[in-house]
């Protein structure tokens, strides 16, 4: 039986390659494992199932506005802790952590720029900052962006991504619903277009105010859109909810959304709408 015994050393492989962490991500839609760089090159959309990954405010700005045209304004406005709110964490500590984590002062960026050489004003919410919640500063920045669009006679685009009102600020956060809605009423009197883009998720007080007041309401595929969450609604009405309830496609079918737009076509869609409104 010695005939079959290995007498030479086995082939030695070269030094084992270490694959750095964070290079791959699993798609929540189809569970495909995707190389992150490939995903970024595809505007963070799964090439297999078209699942739209959540992206940040800066990525939307870079994707939609012409290079070199962007000017951010009111970026230094910061929230305070008017109620000295404490839960599992102090609200003041949450703000510090969010600023350190995101490099942003608040959950929305407001900018002016051009899209295919046409001027516009844009406010972009960012879910990574305390769930994109709307506190007093978020409401103020959106109100000021609306005012700037009205003064400059440009179209207004607001991209929403939010868990709703920031309840650590109590009634201060709820007041932003009325404030932003009132400013949009003044904006509408100028006969300028307001385009609202709903991304995943757009819920709570944001949905109940400016997000659903657009002259044109667009949504990204699969975005969760609603006021209360499905679980709360189901418990309230005591009934099973339809399949796809509160998703962009369901709301399109029911008339709450005008168009569901793939991220690859978003810049052209906005361009078409703005060009149409200029004629």
Secondary structure by P-SEA (a helix, b strand, c coil): cccccccccccccccbbbbbcccbbbbccccccccaaaaaaaccccccccccccccaaaaaaacccccccccccccccccccccccccccaaaaaaaaaaaccccccbbbbbbbcccccbbbbbbbcccccccccaaaaaaaaaaaaaaaaabbbbbbbbbcccccccccccccaaaaaaaaaaaaaaaacbbbbbbbcccccccccccccccccbbbbccccccccccaaaaaaaaccccccccccaaaaaaaccccccccccaaaaaaaaaaaaaac
